[in-house]
């Protein structure tokens, strides 16, 4: 595999995370401030879940749930699909498509979050690739 086709070349680094005990209301507030749709849930430095805008929507629709009192661990997704920094981008894209997810945490061997790949990252890559193909074809003409 070429180094330029590895996940680490397109992933977002320095990803903000949340704690399983944080309130859903506070996590939502942070997501809005950061402009993100996903927050990895980390406990003791290890990925234990994922909080997405979909999880929050389900919580908001449940009238019995108080977001101020409900902890993130009560609504987060626990079966997390992940990838590694050295995996091919195409494999990460296939994981996202097959599992119908829009955010893919990138973890190291200790299960610590080192990055995130989103559909936005994949779209940026597609646009960049299209631009390179266009430039290459114009140059060879």
N, C-alpha and C positions, 0 to 999 in steps of 0.2 A: 504494500500500500504506500502510496506517495504521501509524504508529510503534509502536503497542502490539501489533501482530501480528508484529513483527520478532523474530528469533532472540535478539538481545541482551537482550530483556526477560525471557527465561526461562533463559538460559545461566548456568552456574556460572563465575564469574571466578576468577582466581588459581589456575588449575589446576596441580597438581603434575605434573611431567614426569620422565622418566628419560633416561639417556644410553645410546646403543647399546652401549657397552662395559661397562656395569654388569652384574654377574652376575644371572642369573635368580633365584637364591636371595635376593639383596638386594632386587631389585625386588618379589618376592613379599612379603617382610617389610614393605616400605614400603606396598604395597597393603593389607595386613592392618591395619597401624597407622592408615592413612588411612581405611579403610573404603570403598575404591573398587574397582571392577571393571575399570577401564581406566587405563592410564598412557600418555599420548602420549610418543613417543620423539623427542627433539629433539637435533639436532646443529648446532652453530653458530647457534643461535637459530631454526632452521627445522625444521619437522615432517618427519621421515623415516620414521616408522612408528607403529604402535600396538600396545601390549602389553595383552592382555585376559586375563581369567581363563580363557577358553577356550584361549588360547595356552599358558598355564601348565599347564592340565590335560593338554594333548597332550604337553607336555614331561615331566610327571610319569609319564605312561603309557609313555614311551619309556625302558625300563630302561637303555639304553646312554648316556643323557644324565645328566651330573652337574650339577645346578643351581648348585653352587658354582663350577664351572669354565665353564659355558656362558654366553656373553654374550647380552644381550637381542637384539642384532641377528640372532642365529641363529634365534630363534623368533618374532620380531615379525611382524605383518602389514605388508607393504610397500605394497600397493595400498589406500590409505586413502581412504575416502569422507569428504569434508569439506563444510562450509558456511561462509557468511560471516555476520557479525553483522546485516547489513541484510536478509538473505533472509527471506521469510515463514516463519513457524513451520510452516504447512501443508506447505511444500516440504521442510523438514527432517524432518518426520514421515513424509512419503512416501519420502524417501531411506532412512530407518531401516526402514520396513516393506518396501520393495522389495528392500533389500539384506540383510534379516534381521540388522541390527546393533542393539546396545543402547546404543552410545555414539558420538557424532558430534562430532569436534573442530571448533571454530569458529576459523577462521584469518583473518588479515588479508592484505593485498596482498603482503606479503613472506613469506608462508607461515609466519608466527609464530603460535603458539597463543595466542589471546586468551580462549578459553572452551571449554566443553564442554556439550553437550546430551545427556541420557540419557533412557532410558524413564521413569525416576523423575520427571524434570522435566516430561515430557509428561503423566504421570499426575496430577501436582500441578495442572497447568493444567486438565486435564479436571475434576478435583474442584472447583477454583475456579470454573470456568465453570458447572458444574452448580449450585453454591451461588448464583451470581449470577442464574441463570435462576429458581431456586426463590424467591429473595427478590423478584425483579421480578414474578413471577406472583402472589405473596402480596400485594404492595403494590398491584397493579392490581385486585385482587378486592374 
